[in-house]
Amino acid sequence: MNEVWREVRSWPIKSQVMLATRILESVEETIGGPTPSADDRRAAIEQLIGFAKTDKPPGDGAVEQILLEERLKKYG
C-alpha cells in the first residue's frame, strides 16, 4: 500500500483527483448506497489532496479511523 501511495503522490494533482474520483465511484457502486452530493465528493477529494501534500501519509489505523468517522456521518 505504501508503494502505491508513493507512486500516486508523484502524479500531478489533476491525475490524483481523477484517481480519487474513480475510487469513490467504484466504492459507491460496490456498496450500492446513495450517490454522494457534489459537496461530499469535493470534501473527500480535498481531503485526499491534503494527504498528498503531507510528508508522511497517515497510517492504516488512521485511515480506518477516518473512514469509520465518515461512514458514521453518512449512515448514522
N, C-alpha and C positions, 0 to 999 in steps of 0.2 A: 504494500500500500504506500509506503514512504517513497519507493522508487517512482511510482506513478505520480505521486504528489510533486516530487521534484521535477519531473518532466513537464507536468501541466503548468507549474509555476514559471517555467521558462517561456511559455507561449505568450503571444500578445494578449492583452486584456480582452479584446474582441473575441478571440478564439476561446478563452476561458469562459466567457459569458455564454457563448454558443454551446459549449460542452455542458455547462451548468443547466442551461435551459433543456437540453436533451435529456439529461439525467432526471430533472424534475418531471418532465413529461412522461418518461418511461415509468417512474415510480407511480405517478398518477394513474397510468393505465394498469399497472400491476395491482394496486390496492383498490381500484375501481371507485375511489372516493369522489367527492365533489371537485369540480375544477376550481383551483385557487384563483382568487381575483388577481388582476394585474398588479395591485399594490402588494399583495402577498408574494407574488413571483419576484417583483422588483426588490423587495426586502430580502428575500432569500439570496438573490443574485448579489446584492450589495454585501451581504454577509460573507458570501464566498469570495468576493473580490477582496474584502477586508482580510480574510485568511491568507490570501495570496500575497498580500503586502507585508506579512509578518516574516521575521527571520526564522522563526520556529513555528511550524503549524501545530495546532492543538493535537494532543494525543488521542488515541482511540477512545479512552474513557471520557475525555472532554467532549468529543464529537457525539458519543452516545448520549451524554447528558443534554447537549444542545438539542439533539433530535427528540429526546423524551419531552423536553420542555415545549418544543414547537408542536409536538403531537397533542400534548395536554391543552395547549392554547386552541388548537384546531378542533379537536374532538371532545374536549372536556374531561 
